[in-house]
Amino acid sequence: MFKRLLKYEVLKDGAFYDRDTYENIFHDPDSRLGKKLNTFIVICVILSVGVLIIETVQGLPYSWYLNLFFADALVSIIFLLEYLYRFLRSKSKLLFPFKAFNIIDLLSFAPFFLMFFFPALSGLAILKVLRLLRIMRLFEVSAHSPIALGFLKTIREYHKEYKAIFSIFMSLLIIISSFVYYVEFPVNPTFSSIPQSLWWGFVTMSTVGYGDMVPVTAIGKVFGVLLILLGPVLLAVISSITILVFMDVAESQKITDSKICRTCKTRNSEHANFCLNCGEQHFTDIISPEHIRTPLKGFMKKLFGR
């Protein structure tokens, strides 16, 4: 009984994390210490990327390069310790090194130690490039946030709509680019193949327009104008759906992301059994996301008949 009370007192304080639900403290969105540690990791990532950028500048004083080295060493040690902690806390230690994010983490700090203990490897460009993988840590930290999880869930829910838009985009691109190739090739050598024409079509639809390939026939120019007009329209549709996805996530999260204590009105994790603030077990009912009407669902119903 004492251990149980102690556990919920610890959770109430928010300094630690729910070991029954989360594998380590970095994954618990309700732990204050976990949030601070995640923020600290983000700062270390930004610092390490800044070091990688600044150290490429030529002509800096020697003291600068020395300070950059010590900063890189400190960040690499922090990443190593954090990696070892997550390894020790993992439930499946055999599979831990083979998970995608863990491979990225290892490759992000391992080059520093390889170059430190084996100076002959310092000239390898691949080791310096691998250090840039540290920026992927930002995705890892945000991957466990409720907003990110809700966004991915909503994307999966409407994957058919994204596939439909992508299919329309690719169909128009391939048909028009292929037609322009057959029209332009006899008089315009820059359209030497359909892949080259596809490159021109993609650049034109994206409204970038490098100017390396330009149609010279009247029909080619007409289709070029058509691609210029269609590109922003399709991009606008994709952007609108993506914005509505974020609105959908925000609307759903207000209701589904937390359990609200009936006693003190504190928001708790959906996995919580007891309130972090008062310790009571009285929560309001959680409404399923399927029963929530959001802007995205109304838009999708009008656009795709869902």
C-alpha positions in Angstrom: 0.0 0.0 0.0 2.8 2.4 0.9 4.6 1.7 -2.4 1.4 2.4 -4.3 0.8 5.7 -2.5 4.5 6.7 -3.0 4.2 5.9 -6.7 1.2 8.2 -7.2 2.8 10.9 -5.0 5.8 10.8 -7.4 3.5 11.0 -10.4 1.5 13.8 -8.7 4.7 15.9 -8.4 5.4 15.3 -12.1 9.1 14.9 -11.6 9.2 11.3 -12.7 7.2 9.3 -15.1 4.7 6.5 -15.3 6.9 3.4 -15.7 3.9 1.2 -16.3 2.9 3.1 -19.5 6.1 4.6 -20.9 9.4 2.9 -21.6 11.5 5.9 -20.5 11.1 9.4 -19.2 11.6 11.0 -22.6 8.3 9.5 -23.8 6.1 10.6 -21.0 4.3 13.9 -22.0 3.0 14.4 -18.4 6.4 14.3 -16.7 7.8 17.8 -16.0 11.3 16.4 -15.7 10.8 14.6 -19.0 9.7 17.8 -20.7 12.8 19.6 -19.4 15.1 16.8 -20.5 13.6 16.8 -24.0 14.1 20.6 -24.1 17.7 20.1 -23.0 18.2 17.6 -25.8 16.7 20.0 -28.4 19.2 22.7 -27.2 22.0 20.2 -27.5 20.9 19.3 -31.0 20.8 23.0 -32.1 24.2 23.6 -30.5 25.8 20.6 -32.2 24.4 21.6 -35.6 25.7 25.2 -35.0 29.1 23.7 -34.3 29.1 21.7 -37.5 28.2 24.8 -39.5 30.6 27.2 -37.8 33.6 24.9 -38.0 33.5 25.0 -41.8 34.3 28.7 -41.8 37.9 29.3 -42.8 40.2 31.7 -41.0 38.8 31.7 -37.5 41.1 32.0 -34.6 42.5 28.8 -33.2 40.7 29.4 -29.9 37.4 29.2 -31.8 38.1 25.8 -33.2 39.2 24.6 -29.8 36.0 25.8 -28.2 34.0 24.2 -31.0 35.8 20.9 -30.4 35.0 21.0 -26.7 31.3 21.9 -27.4 31.1 19.0 -29.9 32.7 16.6 -27.3 30.3 17.7 -24.6 27.2 17.2 -26.8 28.5 13.9 -28.1 29.0 12.6 -24.5 25.5 13.8 -23.6 24.0 11.9 -26.6 26.0 8.8 -25.6 24.7 8.9 -22.0 21.1 9.5 -23.2 21.5 6.6 -25.7 22.8 4.2 -23.0 20.0 5.3 -20.6 17.3 4.5 -23.2 19.1 1.2 -23.9 19.0 0.2 -20.3 15.3 1.2 -20.0 14.2 -0.5 -23.2 12.0 -3.6 -22.8 13.6 -5.4 -25.8 17.4 -4.8 -25.6 18.1 -7.1 -28.6 15.9 -5.1 -30.9 16.8 -1.7 -29.5 19.9 -1.1 -31.7 18.0 -1.9 -34.9 15.2 0.6 -34.5 15.3 3.4 -37.0 15.6 6.3 -34.6 18.2 4.4 -32.5 20.3 3.8 -35.6 20.2 7.5 -36.4 21.1 8.3 -32.8 24.1 6.0 -32.9 25.3 7.3 -36.2 25.0 10.9 -35.0 27.4 10.7 -32.1 29.6 7.7 -33.1 31.6 9.6 -35.7 33.0 12.0 -33.1 34.4 9.1 -31.0 35.8 7.4 -34.1 37.6 10.5 -35.2 38.8 11.1 -31.6 40.2 7.7 -31.0 41.3 7.1 -34.6 42.6 10.5 -35.9 43.4 8.9 -39.3 39.7 8.7 -39.9 39.2 12.5 -39.4 39.6 13.1 -43.2 36.7 10.9 -44.1 33.9 13.2 -45.3 31.3 10.5 -44.6 31.9 10.7 -40.9 31.4 14.5 -41.0 28.2 14.1 -43.0 26.8 11.5 -40.5 27.1 14.0 -37.7 24.4 16.0 -39.5 22.0 13.2 -38.6 21.8 14.8 -35.1 19.2 17.2 -36.5 16.9 14.1 -36.8 16.8 14.1 -33.0 14.3 17.0 -33.3 11.9 14.7 -35.2 12.4 12.0 -32.5 11.7 14.4 -29.7 8.5 15.7 -31.4 7.4 12.2 -32.5 6.1 11.5 -29.0 4.1 14.7 -28.6 0.3 14.4 -28.7 0.1 16.9 -31.6 2.6 14.8 -33.7 0.9 11.5 -32.9 -2.5 13.0 -33.6 -1.3 14.4 -36.9 0.1 11.1 -38.0 -3.1 9.3 -37.0 -5.1 11.8 -39.1 -2.8 11.4 -42.1 -3.3 7.6 -41.9 -7.1 8.2 -41.7 -7.1 10.2 -44.9 -4.4 8.4 -46.8 -6.8 7.6 -49.6 -7.4 11.2 -50.3 -3.7 12.0 -50.4 -3.2 9.1 -52.8 -6.0 10.4 -55.0 -4.4 13.8 -55.2 -1.0 12.4 -55.8 -2.4 10.1 -58.6 -4.0 13.1 -60.3 -0.8 15.1 -60.1 1.3 12.3 -61.5 -1.2 11.4 -64.2 -1.3 15.0 -65.5 2.4 15.4 -65.3 3.2 12.2 -67.2 0.5 12.7 -69.9 1.3 16.3 -70.7 5.1 15.9 -70.4 5.1 12.9 -72.7 2.9 14.8 -75.3 5.2 17.8 -75.1 8.2 15.5 -75.7 6.8 14.2 -79.0 5.9 17.7 -80.1 9.2 19.3 -79.1 11.8 16.6 -79.9 11.9 17.1 -83.7 12.7 20.8 -83.4 14.0 21.2 -79.8 17.0 19.0 -78.8 16.7 19.9 -75.1 13.7 17.6 -74.9 15.8 14.6 -75.6 13.8 12.0 -73.8 10.6 11.6 -71.8 12.5 11.7 -68.5 13.9 15.0 -69.5 10.5 16.2 -70.4 9.2 15.0 -67.1 11.9 17.1 -65.4 10.7 20.1 -67.3 7.0 19.4 -66.5 7.7 19.0 -62.7 9.7 22.2 -62.6 7.0 24.0 -64.5 4.2 22.7 -62.3 6.1 23.7 -59.2 6.4 27.3 -60.6 10.2 27.2 -60.1 11.1 27.5 -63.8 14.9 27.0 -64.0 14.9 28.0 -67.7 17.2 25.1 -68.8 14.4 23.7 -71.0 11.9 25.9 -72.8 9.3 24.8 -75.4 9.5 26.5 -78.8 6.4 25.2 -80.6 3.0 26.7 -80.2 1.5 23.5 -78.9 4.4 23.0 -76.4 3.9 26.6 -75.1 0.1 26.0 -74.7 0.7 22.9 -72.6 3.4 24.8 -70.7 0.9 27.4 -69.7 -1.6 24.6 -68.7 1.0 23.1 -66.4 1.8 26.5 -64.9 -1.9 27.0 -64.1 -2.5 23.5 -62.8 0.5 23.3 -60.6 -0.6 26.0 -58.0 -4.1 24.6 -58.0 -3.0 21.1 -57.0 -0.5 22.5 -54.5 -3.2 24.7 -53.0 -5.5 21.7 -52.6 -2.7 19.7 -50.9 -1.9 22.7 -48.6 -5.6 23.2 -47.7 -6.0 19.5 -46.8 -2.8 19.7 -44.7 -4.0 22.8 -42.9 -7.3 21.1 -42.2 -5.5 18.1 -40.9 -3.8 20.3 -38.3 -7.2 21.9 -37.4 -8.6 18.4 -37.1 -5.9 17.3 -34.8 -6.3 20.4 -32.6 -10.0 20.0 -32.4 -9.8 16.3 -31.6 -7.1 16.8 -29.0 -9.2 19.2 -27.0 -11.5 16.4 -26.2 -9.6 13.1 -26.7 -6.0 13.9 -25.7 -6.6 14.1 -21.9 -8.7 12.8 -19.1 -10.2 15.7 -17.1 -10.5 15.2 -13.4 -14.0 15.9 -12.2 -12.7 17.0 -8.8 -9.9 19.6 -9.7 -10.4 19.8 -13.5 -6.8 18.9 -14.2 -5.9 17.6 -17.6 -4.3 14.1 -17.4 -2.8 11.7 -19.9 -5.3 9.4 -21.6 -3.4 6.5 -20.0 -3.7 7.9 -16.5 -5.6 6.0 -13.9 -5.3 8.7 -11.1 -5.2 12.5 -11.3 -1.7 13.9 -11.2 -2.9 16.8 -9.1 -5.3 15.5 -6.5 -4.9 11.7 -6.8 -8.6 11.1 -7.4 -9.8 8.5 -9.9 -12.8 10.4 -11.2 -12.5 11.4 -14.9 -14.9 12.7 -17.4 -15.8 10.3 -20.3 -13.5 10.4 -23.3 -15.2 10.9 -26.6 -13.9 8.8 -29.5 -12.3 10.8 -32.3 -14.7 9.0 -34.8 -17.7 10.8 -33.2 -16.1 14.3 -33.4 -17.2 16.5 -36.3 -14.2 18.5 -37.4 -13.5 20.9 -40.3 -11.5 18.3 -42.1 -14.2 15.7 -42.1 -16.7 18.1 -43.5 -14.3 19.2 -46.2 -13.4 15.6 -47.1 -17.1 14.6 -47.4 -17.7 17.4 -49.9 -14.6 16.8 -51.9 -14.5 13.0 -52.0 -18.0 12.0 -50.9 -16.9 10.4 -47.6 
